[in-house]
Amino acid sequence: MCYMCHTDAMRTAGIREARQNLTSLLDDVRKGRQVIISDRGRPVAMLVPVRPREGFPDLKAVRRRVRAARAKLSEAIVEDRDDRL
């Protein structure tokens, strides 16, 4: 009998079960669920869905900002990166 706990949002699995059922765990993660990996009942890791990466910044918009502010292009790019974090 499998002793993994199932809920709608989160699933818990021991290390052995995680090794044996990695494909199933990853399927759950792909569906947006979180998976907690435990060692002797103590949580040690979490599998979570990866957030999609944002695209490359619109360089036309960056150039317009540079011209408007009369700033250096490198400073405008750094500022654009800071806005994303």
C-alpha positions in Angstrom: 0.0 0.0 0.0 1.3 3.4 -1.0 1.6 5.9 1.9 1.8 9.1 -0.2 -0.7 11.7 0.8 -2.8 13.3 -1.9 -4.6 16.6 -1.8 -5.8 19.0 -4.5 -3.0 21.5 -4.1 -0.1 19.5 -2.6 1.2 16.0 -2.5 3.8 14.5 -0.1 6.1 11.6 -0.9 9.0 10.0 0.9 12.4 9.7 -0.7 11.9 6.1 -1.8 8.4 6.8 -3.3 9.8 9.9 -5.0 12.5 7.8 -6.7 10.0 5.1 -7.7 7.2 7.5 -8.8 9.1 10.5 -10.2 7.1 10.5 -13.4 3.8 10.6 -11.5 5.1 13.4 -9.2 6.3 15.4 -12.2 2.9 15.0 -13.9 1.3 16.5 -10.8 3.8 19.4 -10.8 2.9 20.0 -14.5 -0.7 20.3 -13.5 0.3 23.1 -11.1 0.5 21.1 -7.8 3.3 21.3 -5.3 5.1 18.1 -4.2 6.8 17.9 -0.8 9.6 15.3 -0.5 10.2 14.1 3.0 12.9 12.1 4.7 11.6 10.0 7.6 8.5 12.3 7.8 10.5 15.5 7.8 10.1 17.8 4.7 13.4 18.2 2.9 12.5 19.4 -0.6 9.7 20.8 -2.7 8.9 20.4 -6.3 7.0 23.4 -7.7 6.0 24.4 -11.3 8.5 26.6 -13.0 7.3 30.1 -13.7 7.5 31.1 -17.4 10.4 33.3 -18.2 9.7 36.8 -19.5 10.8 37.7 -22.9 13.7 39.9 -23.9 13.0 43.6 -23.2 11.6 45.7 -26.0 14.8 47.5 -27.1 12.8 50.2 -29.0 11.1 51.2 -25.7 14.5 51.2 -23.9 16.0 53.4 -26.6 13.1 55.9 -26.3 13.6 56.1 -22.6 17.3 56.7 -23.1 16.7 59.5 -25.5 14.0 61.0 -23.3 16.1 60.9 -20.2 19.4 61.5 -22.0 20.8 58.6 -20.0 23.4 56.0 -21.0 21.9 52.9 -22.7 23.6 50.5 -20.2 22.0 52.3 -17.3 18.6 52.1 -19.0 19.0 48.3 -19.5 20.0 47.8 -15.9 17.0 49.9 -14.8 14.7 47.8 -17.0 16.1 44.6 -15.4 15.5 46.0 -11.9 11.9 46.8 -12.8 11.3 43.1 -13.4 12.6 41.9 -10.1 
